[in-house]
Amino acid sequence: MSDTQEPLIPTAGNAPTNSYSMLEPRMKKVYGAYYKELYYTPERRVLDPKIQELISIAASLVAKCEGCLDGHMKKALELGATKEEISETICIAAAINAAAMIDLSDRCAERLNLNHFPTTPPAAGASSSGSSAS
């Protein structure tokens, strides 16, 4: 075994050295192996590295992980991601997050038997303009 040991988990740039301090060493090792397999094993990679980083940006935004976002944003830029690609990635993450809010509120409404703004189709013969003929 060498004097310098490879870190269990790769960190982005100037990440704090106390990162993952709440994980016991064996769990750090498991997570580190997974992370390295995903991001640092190019011979097994299916996705283009830039696409992988753009997906990681979106996931970081939705997960609200600042450290993740910083690391993946830097890597995406290094891999040539354009400002337009990053903007679209952010918009996709925002749309997914908004959809998640709708999904959660729909499930809550179902559990609590709420229906504040029903979306039932208009009754047969009803005018689509909302006015009734006399």
DADALIN-V217835 format. One record per pair of residues at least 12 apart in sequence whose ideal C-beta (glycine too) atoms are under 6 Angstrom apart, sorted by the first residue. I is the first residue (numbers start at 0). GAP is how many residues later the second one is. D is the distance in Angstrom with one decimal. If there is no record, write none. Layout:
BEGIN
i:gap:d
I:GAP:D
I:GAP:D
END
This chain:
BEGIN
i:gap:d
7:20:4.3
7:21:5.3
7:24:4.0
8:19:5.8
8:23:4.2
11:58:5.9
11:59:2.7
14:52:5.9
48:30:5.5
49:29:4.2
49:31:5.6
52:19:5.3
52:22:4.9
52:23:3.8
52:26:5.9
53:22:5.8
53:35:4.6
55:16:4.0
56:15:4.9
56:16:5.9
56:19:6.0
56:32:5.1
57:31:5.2
57:34:5.6
57:35:4.0
59:12:5.5
60:32:4.1
61:31:5.4
61:35:5.3
END
